[in-house]
Each structure stands twice: as C-alpha cells, then as structure tokens.
Amino acid sequence: MSYMVLRIPHTKYYIRYTRPMPIPVNEPVITAEAKKYVNEALDAGWISSAGKYIGLFEKEFANFLGVKHAITASNGTAALHLALLALGMKEGDEVIVPAFTMIASVDAILYTGATPVFVDADPETFNIDVTHIEAKMTARTKAVMPVHLYGHSADMDPILALAKKHNVRIIEDAAEAHGARYKSRLCGSMGTINCFSFYGNKIITTGEGGMVVTDDDVLAARTRALKDLAHVPGRRFWHEEVGYNYRMTNLQAACGLGQLEHVQDFLKTKKWMAEAYAKGLSGVRGLRLPITKSYAENVHWMYAVVVENDCALSRDELCKRLAEHGIDTRPFFFSAPSMPFLSGFAQGESFPVAEDLSQRGFYLPSGLALTSDQLDAVCSAAHSILDAA
C-alpha cells in the first residue's frame, strides 16, 4: 500500500498516512517522550495505579496551572464526580450548569443525587450565559459549573462575583480548555475545585484520564481518599464510607507527562490551525466562524462553526457533502435538557440558544496531527460546496 510522510505543523513530528484516506476530525500526536516514559513504566512493571509517573504527572500539571494540588482520575467524568463529592453535594442540593454542554457535566451532578439547574448558552461563545445565572439561583444552590467549551473561556468574573455574593462554590469544567486563558488566568485555576479530561482527542491526552485541581488542602485530601476506595488513613482495607475506584494508571500518567512537556508546542499548533482556517474560510457563504472575546485566549480545542440560517444547505447536508470529499466532521452536542432522561428537570423551560446551536453547529477537522495540506483541502471543499449551493 502506498503512503506518504507529512510533518506536523510547528513541531518536529512526522506522521505516515496511507492513501486514500479521509481527513479525520481529530487525530492526536503522541510525543517521543510519552512513548519513552510508557516503555519505562512497562519495563519497571509499574503498570497499575502505583508508580512514579502518577506523582510526577500530578506535580507537573499543578505547576503548569499554578495551583497547589492536582489529583489524577480515571477520566474527566470521574474527575467531575470526585469534585462534586469532595464539596459534599447530595440530594436536595442544586448545581447550575450550562444547557449546552457535553452530557458528562450533567451526569456527574446526577451521580451525587444533586439536581442540575440549566442556564441557556451565549450565542457568540456557546458558553453559559452569565446574565441568566442569578435568576436560576435558590436557597438550594450550592455550586455553579461553568464549562469552557471548545477551548474558549466562560466569562468568569461575573460568575466568581455571583459565587462570592451567594456563598456558592465554583467547579470549572475545563475538559476542553487545556492552556486556555481568561484575562491572563488559566482556565481550571479560578474555581474552588476544577476538572480536566485527557481523552484521546484532548490537547493533552492519556487515552482516557482526568485531573482534579484545587488550592484547598481539605478538598484535595478528600478527593484523594474518595478516588481510592476511601481507605481510612493508617488502616488500609478499612472503609467507613462508600469510595470509588477512579484511579489513573501509571501507564496513563507516563503518557500524560510526556505529552505535557510539549503543551506549548501543541498550543502553537492550535493557534496556527485557527488562523489558517480563518484565512482559508474567509468569505465562505453561509458559515459563521468562531469568535474570540477580548477577555479570552482561545485554544480552539475544536474549530467549531455554525451554519447560518440563510445558508442554502442544512448542517447535516453540508456535513454529508464534506464527507463525500473525505472530510470527517462532528455535530455539536444536543441541548442537555432535550435528553429524554432529563425531561423532568426543566419542565416548562426553554433554551432557545442551546437548541439552535445543537441543530446548526459542527466541528471541522481540528486534531494536532492536522497538516497544512489537509486544512487547505477542508477549506477548498467548503468553498466549493457552499459556493455552488
């Protein structure tokens, strides 16, 4: 089978492609360091949830964010669950969450028995509309969970001010925002306790994995205990409460550490990608490109676009035609309150922005392995399809 070797923009890495092949919506770059550390862990025999790379990854991720504690978890959803548990969320409590988010944000709230209270999206950034949060607060509100969607920070200052005013906690869901900033502050460093995902499509990946971060010593200790079956300190295998096996493996942490060492290279690649897309798609008819607010440094985890109402093609038809050109895409999340199992949580309410985005938005290929030739092919296909529509 024929193949070609292409260089990943702004890095020293190359990737071999067989032909013909589609342009994937996301493809990771696994660094030489990540492979080296994983092999070292394999050779040492530390392949489970003990080993030196757990502590090293936690230490370096905390340093990267400028926070006191970082605690590894098995995935991003587990990280959110642990954060909520550490805060003591329980039945009767309410957590304010975006109506437009990946469902894991909502699931983690439900795991604790607490109630998700939905707020509609901002039509420009897709994040939680901060002007609607206070109206949803009640005496039962214990936390607000802003989600930094697609690499663009939520508008955090109004959220932090509300939290102080009403004495509630902030849980940042920064799963999609590694390295993104809000007014010079890194996403995931501003809330009471915050969470990251290291799924295979994230900027830093461990395949599956997550991280809980906080400056609070008590919350950090509580998180560490809960993720490891809640062993009583000094009395192993004695348990006085329900715990969880949410541990990351040493192999995953080894991979994460090797990836983290190149996070600045990866962020440069994301910046190049966004700038190249903005230039290549300039003037394309019927497609609204992502914006970046003055308060944000957007890392464009996914290059997220919206089909305009006056476009000649629907979102689904456009994605189908792109697929015919070998270009993989993904639709936006569905609005969370539209899920059948959540129908009882927002009865009589409407979330028009979230519903609209879920019908008209999608991602273009955005992985770290995306090449210049591939990006140009995406832009050319988009122009060709929409100009002829």
N, C-alpha and C positions, 0 to 999 in steps of 0.2 A: 504493500500500500504506500502511495506517495505521501510525503509530509513536508512541512516547512517549519523552520525555526524562526520565531519572532521575538524581538526584545520587548520587555515590558517597559512602557514609558517611564522615564525618571528613576529607573532602578538598574541594577546590574544583572537582573534576572532575565532568563530566556525561557520560552515555553515552546514545546513541539506540538504542532497541530496537524492532524490528519485531514485530508481533503477528499470529498467535500464535507463540510460540517456547518451547523448553524452557529450563529453568534449567541452565546449563552447570556442569559440575563445577569448572571453573576458567576464568576469563577475566581477562586482565591489564588493568592500567591503564597506558597509555603517557603519560608526562607531556609537557607542552608543551616543557619543556627538552630532553627526549630528542629530540623531533621537530626542534627548533631546531638542536641540535648535529649531528644526522644530515644535515640540509639544508646546514649549513655545510660538512660534510665532502664532501658531494656537489658543492657549488659550487666547492670548492677542488680537487676532482679526486683527493683522497687517499681512495680507496675500498678499497684493499687492506690489507696488514698493516703499512704505514708511515703515519705521520701523527700529529699532536699528541695526538689523543684516546687513543691507546694509553697513552702515558706519564701523561696526566692521570688516566685511569681507574685505572691501577695505583697511582699516588700516593694518590689519594683513598680507594681501597679499603684500602690499607695503613694509612692514617690512621684510617679507620673501625674497623678491627680492633685498632689499636695494635701492629702488627707492623712489622718492618723492611723486608721485601720482599714485593711482590705481583707475580706474573708471569701475564699473560693467556694463555689457551689457547683452542683452538677449541671445546671443550666440556668438560663435567665429567669424562667418561670419560678424555679425553686428559689432563686435569689429574692424575687419579689415576695414570695410566700414567707420566707425567713424574715425579711424586713418587717412585714406586717405582724408576724408573730412576736418579733422582738419588741415591737411597740405595744403589744398586748391587745391587738384587735380581736374582737369577739362578736358574738351575736348581739344585735341591738346597736352596734356602732355603725357609722356611715363613713364611707370614703368617697370623696369626689374624684371622678375620673373622666377623661375625655370620652365622648360618644364615638369619636373617630380614633380608633387605636387597634393594634393587634390584640386579639382576644385574650392573650396571656395576662395582660394588665388586669382585666376584669376577673378572670378565673382565679388569680391569686387572692383577690379580695374575698371571693366566694368560699375559697378553701378555709378561711378563718371563721366563717359564719357571719361576717360583716356584710353590709349592704352597699353595693355600688350605686352612686348617685351621678347621673350623667350630665355633662355640660357639652353643648354644641361646639363645633370647630370654628376657628378663624378661617375665612375663605382664602386668605393670602398665604399663610404659613402652614395651614392644616392642623396646627396645634390647638390646644384648649383655648377657647375664647375667654380671656381673663375678665372681660366686662360682665360675664354671666355667672361667675363663680359665687359671689357673695349671696346672690338671691337663692342659691341652692343650699346654703348653709343652715343647719338647725342645731338644736342643743345636742343632738346625737353625732354631729360631725366631729370626727377625731383626726382626720388626715385629708390632705389633698395630694393626688398623684398626677403631677404633670408628666407628659410623655414628650420627649424631644424627637419628633417624627422626622424620619428620612434624613437626619443629620442637621436639622435646623432647630435651634434652641427655642423652647417656650419662652414667653415674656415673663421672666422670673421675678422681677422687682415687685410688681403688683401682687403676685402670689405670695411672696415672702412677707409683704406688708399685711396681707389678709391673715396669714398664719399667726403673725405676732398679735394682731388685733383680736383674733378669736381664740388664741391659745390652742392651735391645732398643729399637727406635725406635717412635714413635707417629705414625701417619698418621690424622688426623681427616678423615673424610668428612662434611663439613658442607654437602653439596649442598642439603639441605632445611632448613637451620637458620640462615639469614641473620638476625643480630641476636639469636639465642637465647643464653642465658647459663647458665653453671654456676657457682654461688657467686660471682656478680658478674663472672666471666671470660667473655668472648665465645667461643662455640663457633667453632672454627677458629683459635684463638690459643694453644692449650695444647700441642699436639703438636710433634714435631720438624719436620714439614712437613705442610701441611694443604691441603684442596681444597674448592672450591665449584663449583657449577653455576649457569649463568644461562639455563637452558632457559626456554621461554615460560611455564611455569607456576610459576616460582620467584618469590620476593618481589622480588628484583632480577633483571630479565631483559635479555638482549641478543638474544633469539630462540633462538640457540644460543650457547654460550660457557662458559668456565670460568676458574678462577683457582687458581694455586698460591701459597701464602703460607708464609713461614718467617722466622725471625730469623737463620738461618745463612747467612753470606755465600757460603760454598763451595757449599752446596746451591742457593742462588739462581742463582749463575753457571752451575752445571751445568744447571739447569733451562732457563735462557735459551738456552744453546747447543743442548741437545737438541731444543727445540721449533722451532728454526730451522735444521734440517738439519745441525747440528753443523759449521758453518763454523769453520775454525781462525782464532782471533783474529789480525787483521792479514794474513790470507792468504785472502781471500774466494774461494769456489768450490774450496777445497782441503779435503778431508774425510778424516780419519783413523779415523773410526768411523761406524757407522750413526746417522743422525739422523732426525728426524721433522718433517713439516710440520704442526705443531699450532698455527699462528699464528691469533690473532683478527684480524679486520679492523678498520680504523679506524672503519667504519660501526657495527659492533657496539659498539666501545668508546665511541663517541659516545652511542649509546643508553644504554649502561650508566651512563655518567657522569650523564646526565640523570635516570635512574631513581634512582641512589644519592643524589642531592640531596634526595630525598623519602623516604628509607628510614624516618625516624622517623614520618612520616605513615602509611606503609604498615604499620608495626608497630602503630600505634594502631588502624588498621582491623582488623588481625588480632585484637587484644585485644578490640575491640568484638564481632567475629564470634563468638569463643569464648564470651564472656559471654552474648551473646544466644542462642546455641544451647543453652548450659547451662540458661538460664532457660526457653526455649521447649520444650525436650525434657524438662524436669523431670517425672518421674512417668510417662514413656512406658514401656510394658511391653515387656520383652524386649530392651532396648537398653542396652548399657553405654557410657557416655560417657567421653571421655578424662580422665585424671587428670594432675595436675602435681605432681611431687615437690617437697619443701621446698627441695631444692638447685637447682632449675631455674627458669628463666624461659622458659616455653614460648611460642613464637611461632605455634604451630598452623598450620604451612605448609598442612597439610590437616586438616580436622576429622574425625578418624579414630575410628570407632565399631565396636563388636563386638556381634554378635547373640548373646545369651545362650543357653546350652544348653537352657533351658526355654522359649524363645520358640516360639510356635506356627508361625512361618514360618522357613524356612531363609534364609540370607543371600541366596542367588540369587533366591529367590521374592520376598523383600522388595524387592530392587533392581528386579526386574521390575515390581512394583506401583508403586513410586515412579516408574519410567519412564512408566507409564501416566498418571501425574499430571504428566508433563512435567518430571520431575526427573532429571537426569543424575547417575550415581554411578560409582565405580570400585572394584573389589575390591582387597584388599591384594595385595602381592607373593606369589608362590608361594615356599615354602621353597627356598632355593638348592640344597641337597643333593638335592632331589627332581628337579632338572633332569636329563634323560637324559644330557647330555654331561658331567655332573659325577658320575655314578654311581660312578666309580672312586675318588673322593676321600674318601668317608666310608662305606666298606663296613662293615656290621655296626653302625653307629652309628644312634641315633635322636635326633630333635629334636622332641619332642612339642609344645612350646610354639609353635615356628615353624610346624609343620604345622597346629596348631589355629587359630592366627591367620590363616593363609592361607585357611582354609575359612570363617571366621566374620567377618572384618573387612572394612570398606569405608569409603570417604570420602563424605561429603556435599559438596554444592557449597561451595567454600572460596576462590574467587578474590577478588582485590582489588576487582573490579568488582561483587561481590555486593551487592545492595541490601537494605534492610530489608524491603521487600515480598516479595522473593524468599525471604529467610531465613524470614520468617513463613509463607510458603507451604510451604516444606520441613517446618517443624515441624508445621504443621496436617495435612499429608499423612501424616507419620509417625504422629501420634496417631490419625488416622482409620483408617489401615491396621492398626496394631497393636492398637488398642482393639477392633476388630471381628474380629480373628483368633481 
